[in-house]
């Protein structure tokens, strides 16, 4: 009899425990990190399409759970259960952040918008890759932080919330491209305007522009706080090629904790131009706290450098290339401030190379008006 009573108590405790656990499960909310976009509107008895940022009832017919590796790739709707408390939704083979409890689903909106089609996306690359995104379209990226590999292979405009505002201007909340790798490869014009590009890792060329791609990189704040000292990391690199590239109204800056020489944690090169056969305009930028502000390999008359402020860098401009640069050139007017070493570094030029910089300024004073004692 005692054993029977003990058994009944154990059964009661087990049932109570199960009910408590069930109640906990019914009220527990959870989230899953954005990975892919989702496009959703209504339940028709066979599939579910939700409206962004609206809470919907979840029909029992589609409630369920799958391990990540068990999600069928069949284009239908499935719930995904990853770990003890993470829930997500797979719809048409795509995944999206959600918050779910026992009876409802809340989908925050995908914030990135194609202004021409009004389609929304959760990643910049998804917006570029969308079939309806065509050459000439504008992709608007709101304030927030984005970390992804971006290949701009369509002739489009990517605009952040500070579009049209120079890097040194009064800016609002930023669309921060954190440790992004941005390859610009389109055959038509690409514009990247109004972002905060922030880099800490060892990606050698953060924005790499193909030689055959016409591009405008403008009105961005481009910043590096490297984790490891002395890394060769360049903010913008252009490959050699005739397509016109314009780099204008940007701020290039970085971490000064390691100085601006071999131990630096800032940009090794703010702008690196592979100039052979190239047409590049570098206009009205501010480049500060860089190891080398602007590197100009294989300089030619198609390269214009004017209106820039270069401040507190190890070297302001370097001229060279695999073959010694030759020719005679007049540099546009720029303002050189607080040099830490060289204003102009002629690293590999022909003995006949000549460069006239007399229209530029030193700490606000035009070179041509400075006394010889100051110049030399």
Secondary structure, DSSP 4 states (H G I P E B T S, - for coil): -HHHHHHHHHHHHHHHHHHHHHHHHHH--EE----S------B-SS-B---TT-EEE--GGG-----GGG---SSS-EEEEETTTEEEEEETTEEE--EE-SSEEE-PPP-EEETTT--EESSHHHHHHSTT--TT-EEE--SEEE--EEEE-SS-EEE-TTTTS-TTS---S-EEEET-EEEE--SS-EEEES-EEEE-S--SEEEEE-TT--EEEES-EEEE--SSTT---EEEEE-S-SSEEEEES-EEEE--TT-SSTT--S-SEEEEEE-TT-EEEEES-EEES-SEEEEEET--TTEEEES-EEES-SEEEEEE-SS-B-SEEEPPP-EEES-SSEEEEESSB-TT-EEE-TTSEETTEEGGGS-HHHH-
